[in-house]
């Protein structure tokens, strides 16, 4: 069956409407907190995309939850781009040496490849309206959490070009609106737009920036995709779209405009100018704090007739970005063995905000080849932000966390197979380290065909001294609830030395056993977002250093309690909860309160 090419947001909404995947909400709603809470309740129930037609303070409707289920991801993108990437990699692997016979056999794929790229068109819907100066306060930007520092663009498509002419970047960097013509831009470390700005600052030049909002779903996916720096995002957008991406010239000059975008704000980011940005409830599930970031000075704003403002809401997993991340991993997975020899499968876990936890199945054909593959992963583009990497050569699906965890714990040698890299950069949004952008990483390996040990699965004793509750959650893994970090900082070291726990490979020390073991999702989130490898891992005996490697003896204790410097967990404020409680049955009667 031929899969449709979706040229813009309107075409996608029509497909969703036809498939019963779009709820049109005509009740007046507020972009300040209310829309976000409605969105959260709907996505938690695997509900439809939401089109709000009457938004307080704005003439523009808002659509959210576009990609909040696997089915809507399938409707947006189908299988065509997945097949194309897989077939392209297969062709690269089998075409050498090339021959006319091989080329003819792949003629269909070559025709698809010829359709990828950019094209300039004479007219574009984006040029229908121009505001100069811009009036950004007319846009219905969402404030998602009461603790947020203001309204944010949450599906921003930020386009910049390298000042030296070495390509472009289309990235999704959050945008905080300050006023009609000024925003903050959250350029994190290891991100392409930030590199461009760094180069412009060295030249003491402003960096031109175009902020697109809306457009083909393919454009949104390309902006999020963790591509290597030398692969252009607009090319990936064209690949996912299934045809050349239409661009139109801006009559006032500068960057070309995506013809089918809903909005496009154009301006400059001055060098050496910073302004406080945040707080913001981020996709790790915590309230990231205020820091100084560059400033986007908007000169003009274009928008389509009857423009529709797309948005998402981020927060504690799972949210919409979970489904987006899964699609992108499936799309790009055939490339991993091609660009990282020895890597057979790679998975980053949306349950932990993606960067906190990754796992890989690798080849181990010579001694410690798996270690080399792990280093390659931790040095590749945005994968370099990975905090904890689990490596195995086992014949299993590493996306199956319970099976992976058991397999690795049965095989790991704690004296040689856990590597902690201290004093390195850490994801900007991960506050477990000693300061912003600083912290540590770890790599854990479980190799070999045969298991080295049997793992206990039940804990029938009373909780250890200093702990209130205990539960065995996964084989070899005991979850303990203890005193707070402030009340007893030495508790994890004492637990590691407790002979009653010697049979357990891993002990998690948490603030609440009930919360941490409520589900696999909560276990992964609590575990991997609340510890820093260099500071919060303890062994049964004092760590032994041999040949500059720190070896441990089980139980290995991970201190996953909240620390005083961690930002707070995101929670819905009582007033917003009560407001939406009173409206949900009327807004979406088939969904429930």
C-alpha positions in Angstrom: 0.0 0.0 0.0 1.3 3.5 -0.9 1.9 5.6 2.2 0.7 9.2 1.9 3.2 12.1 1.9 2.2 14.5 4.6 3.3 18.0 3.5 2.3 20.0 6.5 0.5 20.0 9.8 -2.9 20.5 8.3 -2.7 17.4 6.2 -1.6 15.4 9.3 -4.5 16.8 11.4 -6.9 15.7 8.6 -5.5 12.2 8.7 -5.9 12.2 12.5 -9.5 13.5 12.2 -10.4 10.8 9.7 -8.9 8.0 11.8 -10.6 9.1 15.0 -7.4 10.2 16.6 -8.2 13.9 17.0 -10.4 15.5 19.7 -11.6 19.0 19.0 -12.1 21.0 22.2 -14.3 24.1 21.8 -14.4 25.0 25.5 -12.3 28.1 26.3 -9.0 27.0 27.8 -6.0 28.8 29.2 -2.4 28.3 27.9 -1.2 29.0 31.4 -1.1 25.6 33.1 -4.6 24.4 32.0 -3.8 23.1 28.5 -0.7 21.3 29.8 -2.7 19.5 32.6 -5.4 18.4 30.2 -2.7 17.1 27.8 -1.0 15.1 30.7 -4.2 13.4 31.6 -5.0 12.5 28.0 -1.6 11.1 27.2 -1.6 9.1 30.5 -4.7 7.3 29.1 -3.3 6.9 25.6 -5.9 9.4 24.4 -6.2 11.4 21.2 -4.4 14.4 19.8 -6.0 17.6 21.1 -7.1 20.6 19.1 -8.0 23.6 21.3 -10.0 26.1 19.2 -10.6 28.8 21.8 -7.4 29.7 23.6 -7.4 32.6 26.1 -5.4 35.6 24.9 -4.7 34.3 21.4 -6.4 34.1 18.0 -4.5 31.0 17.2 -5.7 27.5 18.0 -3.3 25.1 19.8 -2.8 21.4 19.0 -1.0 19.0 21.3 -0.3 15.3 21.7 0.3 14.9 18.0 2.7 11.9 18.5 1.5 10.6 21.9 0.8 7.0 20.8 2.6 4.4 18.7 -0.4 4.4 16.4 -0.2 8.2 15.7 3.6 7.8 15.0 2.6 5.1 12.5 0.0 7.4 10.9 2.6 10.2 10.7 5.5 8.3 9.2 4.4 4.8 8.2 7.1 2.3 7.4 8.6 3.9 4.3 11.5 5.8 6.0 12.3 2.8 8.1 12.5 0.5 5.1 14.5 3.1 3.1 17.2 3.5 5.8 17.5 -0.3 6.3 17.7 -0.9 2.5 20.3 1.9 2.1 22.6 0.4 4.8 22.2 -3.0 3.2 23.1 -1.6 -0.2 26.2 0.1 1.2 27.3 -3.1 2.8 26.8 -5.2 -0.4 27.6 -2.8 -3.3 31.4 -3.1 -3.1 32.7 -3.6 -5.6 29.9 -1.9 -7.6 28.5 -3.3 -10.8 25.8 -2.5 -13.3 23.9 -5.6 -12.2 24.0 -4.5 -8.5 22.9 -1.0 -9.4 20.0 -2.3 -11.5 18.9 -4.5 -8.7 18.7 -1.5 -6.4 17.1 0.9 -9.0 14.0 1.4 -6.8 16.1 2.5 -3.9 18.2 4.8 -6.1 15.0 6.5 -7.4 14.0 7.1 -3.8 17.4 8.5 -3.0 17.1 10.9 -6.0 13.9 12.3 -4.6 15.7 13.4 -1.4 16.9 16.9 -1.0 15.7 20.5 -1.0 13.9 22.5 -3.6 13.1 26.2 -3.9 9.5 27.1 -4.7 8.1 30.4 -5.9 5.3 30.6 -3.3 4.9 29.4 0.2 2.0 29.5 2.6 4.3 30.8 5.4 4.6 34.2 3.6 0.9 34.9 3.9 1.3 37.2 6.9 4.3 39.2 8.2 4.6 41.1 11.5 7.5 43.6 11.7 8.2 44.2 14.5 7.1 40.8 15.8 4.3 40.4 18.4 5.3 37.1 20.0 2.9 37.7 22.9 0.0 37.0 20.4 1.2 33.4 20.2 -0.4 30.9 22.6 2.8 29.7 24.2 2.2 27.2 27.0 3.3 27.5 30.6 3.3 23.8 31.6 4.2 23.9 35.3 3.5 26.5 38.0 7.3 26.5 38.7 8.2 27.4 35.1 9.9 30.8 34.6 7.4 31.8 31.9 5.8 30.6 28.7 7.9 28.4 26.4 7.9 27.2 22.8 7.9 23.5 23.3 8.1 22.3 19.7 10.7 24.8 18.4 12.5 24.1 15.2 15.7 26.2 15.5 17.6 26.7 12.2 21.1 28.1 12.2 24.1 28.0 9.7 27.7 27.6 10.5 29.4 31.0 10.3 32.2 29.4 8.3 29.8 27.9 5.7 30.2 24.3 7.0 26.5 23.4 6.9 23.3 24.0 8.9 21.6 22.7 12.0 18.0 22.2 12.7 17.5 21.5 16.4 14.9 21.5 19.1 16.1 23.9 21.8 13.6 25.3 24.2 12.6 28.9 23.7 11.4 31.0 26.6 9.4 34.1 25.6 10.4 37.3 27.5 8.4 39.8 25.5 7.2 40.6 22.0 10.6 40.5 20.4 12.9 38.7 22.8 13.4 35.1 23.9 15.9 33.0 25.6 17.4 30.0 23.8 18.5 27.0 25.7 21.6 25.9 23.7 23.0 22.9 25.7 26.5 21.5 25.4 27.1 19.0 22.6 24.4 20.6 20.4 24.9 21.8 16.8 23.2 25.2 17.2 25.4 25.9 20.3 28.5 25.1 18.2 27.4 27.6 15.6 26.9 30.3 18.2 30.3 29.5 19.8 31.9 30.1 16.4 30.0 33.3 15.8 31.0 34.6 19.3 34.7 33.9 18.5 34.3 36.1 15.4 32.4 38.7 17.6 29.4 38.4 15.2 25.7 37.9 15.8 24.3 34.6 14.6 21.3 34.7 12.3 18.5 32.4 13.6 15.2 31.3 12.2 12.6 29.7 14.5 10.1 27.5 12.8 6.9 26.3 14.5 4.9 23.7 12.8 5.3 22.2 9.3 5.6 18.7 8.1 5.8 16.1 10.9 9.0 15.0 9.2 10.6 18.4 10.0 9.9 17.9 13.7 11.4 14.5 13.8 14.5 15.7 12.0 15.0 18.4 14.5 15.0 15.9 17.4 17.1 13.2 15.8 20.5 12.6 17.4 22.4 12.9 14.1 26.2 13.2 13.8 27.3 16.8 13.2 28.1 16.3 9.5 24.6 15.0 8.6 22.2 17.8 7.7 18.9 17.6 9.4 16.9 19.1 6.4 18.2 16.1 4.4 16.8 13.7 7.0 13.5 15.7 7.0 13.3 15.1 3.2 14.1 11.4 3.6 11.3 11.0 6.2 8.9 13.2 4.1 9.5 11.1 1.0 10.2 14.0 -1.3 12.3 17.1 -1.6 11.6 19.6 1.2 10.1 22.8 -0.3 11.7 26.1 0.7 10.8 29.6 -0.2 12.9 32.7 -0.3 12.4 35.4 2.4 11.6 38.6 0.5 13.6 40.5 3.1 16.6 38.2 2.8 18.4 35.8 5.1 17.6 32.1 5.6 15.1 30.5 3.3 11.8 29.6 4.9 10.2 26.1 5.1 7.2 26.7 2.8 4.8 24.7 4.8 5.6 25.9 8.3 2.9 27.5 10.5 5.1 30.2 12.0 8.6 31.5 11.3 10.4 34.0 13.5 13.6 35.6 12.1 16.3 37.5 13.9 19.7 37.5 15.5 21.5 36.1 18.6 24.0 38.7 19.7 27.4 37.6 20.8 28.4 37.8 24.5 24.8 38.6 25.7 23.2 36.3 28.3 20.0 36.5 30.2 18.5 34.2 32.9 16.5 31.4 31.4 14.2 29.0 33.3 13.2 27.3 35.5 11.5 24.7 33.3 10.0 21.4 34.0 12.0 19.1 31.7 11.8 15.6 30.3 13.8 14.1 33.2 10.8 14.8 35.4 12.5 17.5 37.5 12.4 21.3 37.6 15.6 22.4 35.8 16.9 25.6 37.4 17.6 29.1 36.1 20.8 29.7 34.3 22.1 32.3 31.9 21.7 31.6 28.2 21.9 33.4 24.9 19.2 35.8 23.8 17.2 35.6 20.5 16.2 39.1 19.3 13.3 38.6 16.8 13.0 41.1 14.0 10.0 39.7 12.1 7.4 37.0 12.4 5.7 35.2 9.5 2.7 33.0 9.8 0.2 31.2 7.6 -3.4 32.2 7.2 -5.4 30.6 10.1 -2.1 29.3 11.6 -2.3 26.5 14.1 0.2 26.5 17.0 1.6 23.0 17.8 3.0 22.3 21.2 4.0 19.4 23.5 4.3 19.0 27.2 7.4 17.5 28.8 7.8 16.1 32.3 8.1 12.9 34.1 8.3 10.0 31.7 6.3 8.7 29.9 5.4 11.7 27.8 5.1 12.4 24.1 8.8 12.4 23.6 9.0 8.8 24.6 7.2 7.7 21.5 9.2 10.1 19.3 12.4 8.7 20.8 11.4 5.1 20.1 10.6 5.9 16.4 13.9 7.7 15.9 15.8 4.8 17.4 14.1 2.4 15.1 14.7 4.6 12.2 18.4 5.1 12.9 19.3 1.7 14.3 20.5 0.2 11.0 23.2 2.9 11.0 24.7 1.9 14.3 26.7 -1.1 13.0 27.8 0.9 10.0 29.2 3.9 11.9 30.2 2.0 15.1 31.8 -1.3 14.1 31.0 -4.0 16.6 27.8 -2.5 17.9 24.9 -4.8 17.0 22.0 -3.1 18.9 21.7 0.2 20.8 18.9 1.4 23.0 18.5 4.6 25.0 15.7 4.4 27.6 13.0 7.1 27.5 11.9 5.9 31.0 15.1 7.6 32.3 15.0 10.7 30.0 17.2 8.9 27.3 20.6 10.3 28.3 20.6 8.7 31.8 20.6 5.1 30.6 21.6 3.3 27.4 22.3 -0.3 26.6 24.2 -2.0 23.8 24.6 -5.5 22.4 28.1 -5.7 21.0 30.6 -8.2 19.5 33.4 -9.4 21.8 35.6 -11.2 19.4 38.9 -10.5 21.2 39.6 -9.7 24.8 37.7 -6.6 25.9 36.5 -5.6 22.5 33.2 -4.8 24.2 35.0 -2.1 26.2 36.2 -0.4 22.9 32.7 -0.5 21.6 31.4 1.1 24.8 34.0 3.9 24.4 32.9 4.5 20.8 29.3 4.8 21.9 30.1 7.3 24.6 32.1 9.4 22.2 29.5 9.5 19.4 27.5 12.8 19.0 24.7 13.2 21.5 25.3 9.6 22.8 28.3 11.2 24.5 25.8 12.6 27.0 25.0 9.0 28.2 25.5 8.7 32.0 25.2 5.0 32.5 25.9 2.4 29.7 25.2 -1.3 30.0 27.1 -3.5 27.6 26.6 -7.2 26.8 27.5 -9.6 24.0 24.5 -11.8 24.8 22.0 -13.0 22.3 19.1 -10.9 23.7 17.1 -7.8 23.0 18.7 -5.0 25.1 15.4 -3.1 25.0 14.0 -5.7 27.3 15.4 -4.2 30.5 14.4 -7.0 33.0 16.0 -9.6 30.8 19.1 -7.4 30.1 19.6 -6.6 33.8 19.4 -10.2 34.9 21.7 -11.3 32.1 24.4 -8.7 33.0 24.2 -9.3 36.8 24.7 -13.0 36.2 27.9 -12.4 34.4 29.5 -9.2 35.6 32.8 -9.3 37.5 32.5 -6.4 39.8 36.2 -6.1 40.3 36.9 -5.6 36.6 33.7 -4.9 34.7 32.4 -1.6 36.1 34.2 1.5 34.8 33.5 4.9 36.3 34.8 8.0 34.5 35.0 10.9 36.9 35.5 14.6 36.2 33.8 14.7 32.8 31.0 16.6 31.2 27.4 15.7 32.0 24.1 16.6 30.4 23.0 20.1 31.3 19.7 18.8 32.6 21.2 16.2 34.9 21.8 17.9 38.3 23.3 14.8 40.1 26.9 16.1 39.6 28.8 18.6 41.6 28.0 21.5 39.2 26.1 22.2 36.0 27.6 20.3 33.0 30.0 18.5 35.3 29.9 15.0 36.7 30.7 11.4 35.8 29.7 8.5 33.6 29.8 4.7 34.1 30.0 1.6 31.9 28.9 -1.8 33.2 29.7 -5.0 31.2 28.2 -8.4 31.5 30.0 -10.7 29.0 30.2 -14.4 28.2 27.9 -17.3 27.4 27.7 -18.8 30.8 26.3 -17.3 33.9 28.7 -16.9 36.8 26.2 -16.9 39.7 22.6 -17.5 40.6 20.7 -14.4 41.7 18.4 -14.2 44.7 14.8 -13.3 44.0 13.3 -13.0 47.5 14.2 -11.1 50.6 12.6 -12.5 53.7 14.5 -10.8 56.5 13.8 -7.6 58.4 15.1 -4.5 56.7 18.7 -3.7 57.7 19.4 -1.2 60.5 18.6 2.3 59.3 16.1 1.1 56.7 12.3 1.1 57.0 11.3 -1.1 54.1 12.8 -3.6 51.7 11.7 -5.3 48.5 13.3 -7.5 45.9 12.2 -6.0 42.6 14.3 -7.7 40.0 16.6 -10.8 40.4 19.7 -9.9 42.3 18.4 -6.4 43.0 17.2 -5.3 46.4 15.5 -2.0 47.0 15.8 -0.5 50.4 14.1 2.5 51.9 16.3 4.4 54.3 16.7 7.7 56.1 17.1 10.8 54.0 20.5 11.8 52.6 20.7 14.7 55.0 19.9 12.6 58.0 22.3 9.7 57.3 25.0 10.2 54.6 26.9 7.1 55.7 24.0 4.7 55.3 25.0 3.4 51.9 28.6 2.5 53.0 27.2 0.6 56.0 24.7 -1.3 53.8 27.5 -2.3 51.5 29.4 -3.8 54.5 26.4 -5.6 55.9 27.0 -9.4 55.6 23.3 -10.1 55.5 23.2 -8.4 52.1 26.2 -10.3 50.6 24.2 -12.4 48.3 22.6 -9.4 46.5 24.5 -8.0 43.5 22.9 -4.6 43.6 21.2 -2.7 46.4 19.2 0.5 45.6 18.9 2.9 48.5 15.8 5.1 47.9 13.5 7.5 49.7 10.4 5.3 49.1 10.3 1.6 48.2 6.6 1.8 47.3 7.2 4.6 44.8 10.4 3.1 43.3 8.9 -0.3 42.8 5.4 0.7 41.7 6.3 -0.3 38.1 9.3 -1.0 35.9 8.9 2.6 34.6 9.2 4.0 38.1 12.1 1.7 39.0 14.2 2.8 36.0 13.3 6.5 36.5 14.2 6.4 40.2 17.3 4.4 39.7 19.0 6.2 36.9 18.0 9.8 37.4 19.0 10.0 41.1 22.6 9.0 41.3 26.0 10.1 40.0 28.4 7.3 39.3 31.5 8.8 40.9 29.7 9.9 44.1 26.9 7.4 44.8 28.3 3.9 44.2 29.6 1.8 47.1 31.1 -1.7 47.4 31.1 -4.3 50.2 34.7 -3.7 51.1 36.8 -0.6 50.8 37.4 -0.2 47.1 40.6 -1.9 45.9 42.7 -0.1 43.3 44.7 -2.3 41.1 46.4 -1.1 37.9 44.5 2.2 38.3 41.1 0.4 38.3 38.7 0.5 41.2 37.3 -2.9 41.9 34.2 -3.6 44.0 32.8 -6.5 46.0 29.0 -7.0 46.1 26.6 -5.9 47.3 27.1 -2.8 45.1 25.0 -0.1 46.6 23.6 2.8 44.5 22.5 5.8 46.6 19.4 6.9 44.7 18.0 9.2 47.4 17.2 12.8 46.6 20.2 15.1 47.5 19.8 18.7 48.7 21.1 20.1 45.4 18.8 18.1 43.2 15.9 20.1 41.7 12.4 19.1 42.9 10.3 16.5 41.2 7.6 17.9 39.0 4.2 17.9 40.6 0.9 19.5 39.4 -0.1 22.4 41.6 -3.3 21.9 43.6 -5.2 24.9 41.9 -4.6 23.6 38.4 -5.5 20.0 39.4 -8.8 21.2 40.9 -9.5 23.4 37.8 -9.0 20.5 35.4 -10.9 18.1 37.7 -13.9 20.3 37.2 -13.7 20.4 33.4 -12.4 17.1 32.2 -15.8 15.4 32.1 -17.2 18.2 30.0 -14.2 18.6 27.7 -13.6 14.9 27.0 -16.6 12.9 28.4 -15.4 9.7 26.9 -12.0 9.9 28.6 -13.1 10.3 32.2 -11.8 12.7 34.9 
